[in-house]
Amino acid sequence: MQDYSMLCQQYSHILGGEMNVKHGVCSVKKDRSNINLNIFGKPSRSGVALH
């Protein structure tokens, strides 16, 4: 499991996010608040639209 954790850590480093290993699953959380998003040509800052 230690090798898996190291692999997850390297993956999170590549993506520039924070890693979390829970129940054998690697997830990486990354802040995406700097994305300029347009919906139907209008600027949007909705968190729902970013997911």
Steps between C-alpha positions, in 0.01 A plus 500: 500500500796729559595490130141588411508797736827618344349467151196701613730765646692528172171524308378781726831681454463481120146640522596759761234388745452338840493122518280276710504121518190348656390136478770436241383780269726790403331835453654837425330826592595806297377857535338606174379846602728665243312352202329757279170337414232617258155343481298604195752780445463647850767486774420258780662428836258224602662210682236271352609585148861406581418146614 
